[in-house]
Amino acid sequence: MSGKKAGEFSVEEVIAEFERLTLNAAAVQRETLRRILDENAGVEYLQRHGLAGRSDPDTFRACVPLATHDDLEPFIVRVADGDTSPVLTAKPITSISLSSGTTTQGKRKYLPFNDELFKLTMHVYRTSFAFRNRAFPVEGGGKALQFVYGSRQFTTKGGLTAATATTHLYRNEEYRAAVRDIQLPCCSPDEVVFVAADLAQSLYCHLLCGLLFADEVRTVFAMFGHNLVLAFQTLERVWEELCHDIRHGALSPARVAEPALRQAVSALLAPPNPALADEVARRCAEARLNGWRGVVPALWPNARYVHTIVTGSMEHYVRKIRHYAGGLPLVAMDYGASEGMVGANVEPEVPPDSATFAVLPNIAYFEFIPLKTNDGGGGAACTDTGTSYNTEADPVGLTEVTVGEHYEVVMTTFAGLYRYRLGDVVKVAGFYNSTPKLKFVSRGSIGPTLCINVDKNTEQDVQLAVDGAAEILAARNTSLEVVDYTSHADVSSDPGHYVVFWELSGEADVDDDVLQRCCDELDRRFVDAGYVSSRKTRAIGPLELRVLRRGTFQKVLHHCLSLGAPANQFKLPRCVARSNSGVLQILSDNAVKIFFSTAYD
């Protein structure tokens, strides 16, 4: 994928363009805002706020207020319902993107998607690929083992197609042409990605196709780290059945029943290949003896790297992915959201837990709200130890941010979002030329993840507490780990208290006294001043740790998928809201051990 011919992708040219754009990011930002506002000068939303065709940053900020999705939702719904007037954009909104729907409220947001947003997304992908391919060259063709899944589409009242942003990309014919030079062909046929089968059938087919093309696989990819872990956990259970299918050249009817999937994958599977089956079985048997450590390079020896999103709530899966990947590099994917892209990973060699994302100054107009912690004393500089944020400070521009400080991202996009509060918390880690490199911290500066009264804890605080308490498990047994977790603010009794749910890799192997120590440590790890003072005064009750039966979070996944959540974008909510009764019921029904903290006794 290097050797450029006329009209082909050039790593050097793309990197040179990125260097040019970032040398004077402030000027590029002014021009980007001018383009957005000039193009949309007559739209209803901007006219309501009296912008009157002006396009300079100062006037824009003075006239147009900061907005949340709630503020823009009535306008987006009008577009979705068929209003063809220039409500948000002068050019047509071509489709509606759906958020993942795994926020604490569990509500899927409607977001505008248009051709310009598609082009800018591809611009980010091409930029990050150029840096990635320079660091980890993939020569001589090959294939990609991709655990990707298209979501179901539906048509809005106004005739627009609604689906996840990734599904819009995958189904776009221009996308297929655009990625030809920057993405290896997938091992699996299109039917595995797009046929509306259940996740288990599609996943089984992805694994099978990956094994059929094992020597050709150069990269391993999933949109989110959770999907990678799920794939290899599934491999641990079904590898013998996969080998059976390869040996006999026939697809298991028990595993795959969907006719379109069976037809597409059976065409690749025939004829029988006992030699490949024997080799896969030998490598899997060896991997199993080693706890499946390094199974990725064992089965796919020519893979160059593993590529996925491992920031925010996905950071919990880094350790497990590294376990499966062995010595293969783990490369963090770019930073974006359903609303639009933000930054590219231009330092792919950096470990994912330290990854930063350089903002491309031409893809949107960016502002950043400085964040201070709510420490009960008027605010203090935000630190990596946690917490809820005061977001009342005035936003600053892209090049006006300060290294080491935390901010909430605000976007103005070519798809009709104006001064839109993304809700993401980022830390400025440095600069690439004059554009900031952002480290993703968490989603949810606008509201806390856990809150009972004056306490406020974010999903990052929950993760830090879990990671700290999990060290007690690791000290006892290095093979014992927290497979997954979530939390809940239980106010069904007085006083209310936090509940943390853990699924362990082997709950039967843990002494109750060790789990009690974990419970106490979880309680101590929530260091928000409001929480600590409330615990000391008994205004919040002892933290509760519930250890779950193995496979519980698989039940949560399938429950969410049954309600329409997209498999490709599934993110386990790190806090389950009271309104999410279905998930809470699954968690409650599968608790096998319960402990209450004695940390404040």
SVG drawing of the C-alpha trace seen along z (x, -y; Angstrom):
<svg xmlns="http://www.w3.org/2000/svg" viewBox="-44 -41 51 74">
<polyline fill="none" stroke="black" stroke-width="0.4" points="0.0,0.0 3.0,-2.3 4.2,-2.7 2.1,-5.6 0.7,-5.6 -1.1,-8.5 -4.2,-9.4 -3.4,-7.0 -3.2,-7.7 0.2,-9.2 1.2,-9.0 3.7,-11.8 1.2,-14.2 -1.4,-13.6 1.1,-14.2 2.3,-17.3 -1.2,-18.7 -1.7,-18.0 1.5,-19.9 0.3,-22.8 -3.1,-22.9 -1.7,-22.8 1.1,-25.4 -1.4,-28.2 -4.5,-26.5 -6.0,-29.8 -6.2,-31.1 -7.6,-27.8 -10.3,-28.0 -11.3,-31.5 -11.7,-30.4 -13.5,-27.3 -16.1,-29.3 -16.4,-31.8 -17.2,-29.0 -19.8,-27.4 -21.5,-30.7 -21.4,-32.1 -22.8,-28.8 -25.6,-28.8 -26.2,-32.6 -29.9,-32.3 -30.8,-29.3 -33.6,-29.8 -31.6,-28.9 -28.9,-31.5 -31.4,-34.2 -33.3,-33.6 -30.2,-34.6 -29.6,-37.8 -26.3,-36.8 -27.4,-38.7 -24.9,-37.1 -21.8,-38.1 -19.1,-35.4 -16.4,-36.6 -15.8,-34.7 -16.5,-37.5 -19.9,-38.3 -20.7,-34.6 -20.0,-34.0 -21.9,-37.1 -25.1,-36.3 -25.3,-32.5 -25.6,-30.8 -24.0,-27.6 -26.4,-24.7 -27.1,-21.2 -28.9,-18.5 -32.1,-19.4 -31.8,-22.9 -31.4,-21.7 -33.6,-18.7 -36.8,-20.5 -35.0,-21.8 -33.6,-18.3 -36.9,-16.7 -38.5,-19.1 -35.9,-18.1 -36.4,-14.4 -40.2,-14.9 -39.8,-16.4 -39.3,-20.1 -37.3,-20.9 -36.8,-24.6 -33.3,-25.7 -33.8,-25.1 -30.2,-24.3 -28.3,-24.0 -28.7,-25.5 -27.7,-22.2 -29.9,-19.2 -29.6,-17.0 -29.3,-13.7 -29.8,-11.3 -30.1,-11.1 -27.4,-9.7 -28.4,-7.9 -26.2,-8.0 -25.3,-4.8 -28.2,-5.1 -26.1,-3.9 -25.9,-7.2 -27.1,-7.2 -30.5,-8.3 -30.5,-5.5 -32.0,-7.8 -30.8,-7.7 -30.3,-11.1 -31.1,-12.2 -28.3,-14.1 -28.0,-15.6 -25.7,-13.9 -24.8,-15.3 -22.3,-14.9 -19.9,-17.4 -19.7,-15.5 -19.0,-12.3 -16.1,-14.0 -14.6,-15.4 -14.8,-12.1 -12.9,-10.5 -10.4,-13.4 -9.7,-12.4 -9.5,-8.7 -7.0,-9.4 -4.8,-11.5 -4.6,-9.0 -4.0,-6.2 -1.0,-8.1 0.7,-8.3 -0.3,-4.7 1.0,-3.3 4.2,-5.2 4.7,-3.7 3.4,-0.2 3.7,0.3 1.4,2.9 3.0,4.1 1.9,6.6 -1.8,6.5 -3.6,8.8 -6.9,8.6 -8.3,7.1 -10.0,9.1 -12.8,6.7 -15.4,7.3 -17.9,4.7 -21.7,4.8 -24.1,2.6 -27.1,1.5 -30.7,1.6 -32.0,-1.3 -35.4,-2.9 -37.0,-5.8 -38.1,-8.9 -41.5,-10.5 -39.9,-12.8 -38.3,-10.0 -34.7,-10.3 -32.7,-7.2 -31.9,-6.9 -29.0,-4.7 -25.7,-5.0 -23.0,-7.1 -20.8,-4.1 -23.7,-2.4 -24.1,-5.5 -20.4,-5.2 -20.3,-1.5 -23.3,-1.7 -22.1,-4.7 -20.8,-3.7 -18.4,-6.7 -17.0,-5.3 -16.1,-2.0 -14.2,-3.9 -12.6,-6.3 -11.2,-3.6 -9.9,-1.4 -6.4,-2.9 -6.4,-3.2 -8.2,0.0 -7.5,3.6 -10.5,5.7 -12.4,7.4 -12.1,11.2 -15.9,11.4 -18.4,10.9 -20.8,7.9 -23.6,10.2 -21.8,10.8 -21.8,7.0 -25.2,6.0 -27.6,8.9 -29.9,8.4 -28.9,11.5 -28.3,11.6 -24.8,10.6 -23.8,14.2 -24.3,15.4 -22.4,12.5 -19.6,12.8 -19.2,16.5 -18.9,15.8 -16.3,13.1 -14.2,15.5 -14.6,18.3 -13.7,16.0 -10.7,14.7 -9.4,18.2 -10.0,19.1 -7.8,16.2 -5.4,16.5 -2.2,16.0 -3.5,13.0 -4.7,11.0 -2.5,7.9 -4.7,5.9 -7.3,6.7 -10.0,4.1 -13.2,3.4 -14.9,0.0 -14.8,0.4 -12.5,2.4 -15.5,4.2 -16.2,5.8 -12.6,7.2 -12.8,8.7 -16.2,10.2 -14.8,11.7 -11.9,13.4 -13.9,14.5 -16.3,16.1 -13.3,17.8 -12.3,19.4 -15.7,21.1 -16.3,22.0 -12.9,22.8 -13.5,26.5 -16.7,25.9 -14.9,23.5 -12.3,26.2 -15.1,28.7 -16.7,26.4 -13.3,25.9 -12.5,29.6 -15.8,30.6 -16.3,27.5 -19.8,27.0 -21.2,24.2 -22.7,25.3 -26.6,24.9 -26.6,24.6 -24.4,21.5 -25.6,19.9 -29.2,20.2 -29.7,17.0 -30.0,18.2 -28.1,15.2 -25.2,15.6 -25.1,19.3 -24.9,18.9 -22.2,16.2 -19.9,17.9 -20.5,21.4 -19.1,20.2 -15.8,19.3 -15.8,22.4 -16.0,25.1 -14.2,27.4 -13.2,29.3 -9.8,28.3 -8.6,30.7 -5.0,29.4 -6.1,25.9 -8.5,27.3 -5.6,29.3 -3.3,26.2 -6.0,23.9 -6.8,26.6 -3.1,27.0 -2.6,23.3 -5.8,22.8 -4.9,25.8 -1.5,24.2 -3.1,20.8 -5.6,22.3 -2.8,23.8 -1.3,20.3 -4.6,18.7 -5.2,17.5 -2.4,15.0 -1.0,14.0 -3.8,15.8 -4.0,13.0 -0.4,13.4 -0.7,17.2 -3.6,17.5 -2.8,14.5 1.0,14.5 1.2,11.8 -0.9,9.2 0.9,5.9 -1.3,4.3 -4.7,4.2 -6.8,1.1 -9.8,0.0 -11.2,-2.7 -9.9,-2.2 -10.5,-5.6 -13.2,-6.6 -15.4,-3.7 -13.4,-1.4 -10.1,-1.9 -11.2,0.9 -10.6,3.4 -7.0,2.4 -5.5,4.9 -7.5,7.8 -6.9,6.8 -3.2,6.7 -3.5,10.2 -5.0,11.5 -2.7,9.4 0.6,10.6 3.3,8.4 1.3,6.9 1.0,3.1 -2.4,1.8 -3.3,-1.4 -5.9,-3.8 -8.5,-4.8 -9.4,-8.4 -11.5,-10.7 -15.0,-11.4 -18.6,-11.1 -21.9,-10.8 -21.9,-14.6 -18.7,-14.6 -15.0,-13.9 -12.6,-15.9 -9.1,-14.6 -6.7,-12.1 -4.2,-9.8 -1.0,-11.0 1.3,-9.2 0.1,-5.6 3.2,-4.2 2.1,-5.7 0.4,-3.2 -3.4,-3.5 -3.7,-4.5 -1.5,-7.5 -2.9,-8.2 -3.7,-11.8 -5.6,-13.2 -4.5,-16.2 -7.5,-18.4 -7.8,-19.0 -8.7,-22.7 -10.5,-22.5 -13.2,-19.9 -15.3,-22.1 -15.0,-25.2 -14.0,-24.3 -14.3,-26.0 -13.4,-24.7 -15.1,-25.4 -12.5,-25.5 -13.4,-23.1 -12.9,-23.4 -13.8,-20.8 -16.8,-21.2 -14.9,-20.8 -17.3,-22.7 -14.9,-25.6 -15.4,-27.7 -13.5,-25.5 -10.0,-24.4 -7.8,-23.3 -9.1,-20.0 -6.9,-17.0 -6.8,-13.4 -8.2,-12.1 -11.7,-12.7 -14.7,-14.6 -17.6,-16.7 -17.0,-20.0 -18.1,-23.6 -18.8,-24.6 -19.7,-28.2 -16.5,-29.7 -16.4,-31.4 -15.2,-29.1 -11.8,-29.7 -10.6,-29.1 -8.8,-26.1 -5.3,-27.6 -6.1,-29.4 -6.2,-26.3 -3.6,-25.6 -1.5,-22.4 -2.5,-20.4 -6.0,-21.9 -9.3,-20.2 -12.1,-21.4 -15.4,-20.5 -15.5,-20.3 -17.9,-22.7 -18.4,-22.2 -19.8,-24.1 -20.1,-21.8 -21.0,-21.8 -24.0,-19.6 -26.0,-22.2 -24.7,-22.1 -23.9,-25.5 -21.8,-26.0 -22.9,-22.5 -21.8,-21.2 -20.4,-17.7 -20.3,-16.9 -16.8,-15.3 -14.1,-16.1 -10.6,-16.3 -7.2,-17.2 -4.8,-19.2 -1.6,-17.1 0.4,-19.3 0.4,-20.8 1.2,-19.5 2.5,-22.6 -0.3,-25.0 -3.2,-22.6 -3.8,-21.0 -3.4,-17.3 -6.3,-16.1 -6.4,-13.2 -10.0,-12.0 -11.0,-11.9 -14.7,-11.0 -18.1,-11.7 -20.4,-13.8 -19.2,-17.2 -22.7,-18.4 -24.0,-16.0 -22.5,-13.6 -22.7,-9.8 -23.5,-9.1 -25.3,-11.6 -27.5,-11.2 -27.4,-14.6 -24.4,-16.9 -22.1,-14.2 -21.1,-14.2 -19.0,-11.5 -18.3,-11.0 -17.7,-7.8 -14.0,-8.4 -14.3,-8.4 -16.1,-5.1 -13.4,-3.7 -10.6,-4.9 -12.4,-3.4 -12.8,-0.1 -9.2,-0.1 -8.0,-0.8 -10.0,1.8 -9.1,4.4 -5.5,4.1 -6.4,6.0 -7.6,8.9 -4.5,8.8 -2.3,8.9 -4.0,12.1 -4.2,13.8 -2.7,12.4 -5.1,14.3 -8.2,12.9 -9.7,9.8 -12.8,7.6 -14.3,8.7 -16.7,5.8 -18.5,3.4 -21.2,0.8 -22.8,-1.2 -26.1,-2.6 -27.2,-5.3 -29.8,-3.5 -32.2,-5.9 -35.0,-3.3 -34.1,-3.5 -33.0,-6.3 -30.2,-7.1 -29.4,-6.3 -26.1,-4.6 -23.9,-3.6 -24.0,-0.1 -21.1,1.2 -21.6,4.4 -18.6,6.6 -18.4,9.6 -15.2,11.5 -13.2,14.0 -13.7,16.5 -15.9,15.5 -15.7,18.9 -11.9,18.4 -12.2,15.3 -12.5,15.4 -15.2,13.3 -12.7,11.3 -10.9,10.3 -14.1,9.1 -15.0,7.2 -11.6,5.4 -12.4,4.6 -15.8,3.2 -14.2,1.0 -11.5,-0.2 -14.2,-1.1 -15.9,-3.3 -12.6,-5.0 -11.7,-5.6 -14.6,-8.0 -12.8,-11.2 -15.4,-13.8 -15.7,-16.2 -19.5,-16.0 -19.4,-12.2 -16.8,-12.0 -18.6,-14.5 -22.0,-12.7 -20.5,-9.4 -19.1,-10.7 -22.4,-12.3 -24.3,-9.2 -26.2,-11.2 -25.1,-8.6 -25.2,-4.9 -22.4,-2.3 -21.3,-1.4 -22.7,1.9 -20.6,4.3 -22.6,7.0 -20.6,9.8 -22.4,11.1 -22.7,14.5 -20.4,15.1 -22.1,14.0 -24.3,11.4 -23.0,8.6 -23.6,10.8 -27.2,10.8 -27.1,7.0 -25.6,6.8 -28.3,9.0 -31.0,7.1 -29.8,3.8 -29.5,5.2 -33.1,6.5 -34.2,3.0 -32.4,1.7 -29.0,0.7 -26.4,1.0 -23.8,3.8 -21.1,1.9 -21.5,-1.1 -22.5,0.7 -21.0,-0.9 -22.0,0.6 -23.3,-2.3 -21.0,-2.8 -24.0,-4.0 -27.4,-2.5 -30.2,-5.0 -33.3,-4.2 -35.4,-4.4 -33.4,-1.6 -35.4,1.1 -34.6,3.9 -30.9,3.7 -31.3,3.2 -33.4,6.3 -30.8,8.4 -28.1,7.2 -30.2,7.9 -31.2,11.3 -27.7,12.4 -26.0,11.2 -24.3,14.1 -22.5,12.2 -23.3,8.9 -21.0,6.8 -21.5,3.5 -18.6,1.2 -17.2,0.8 -14.8,-2.0 -16.6,-4.7 -17.6,-2.6"/>
</svg>
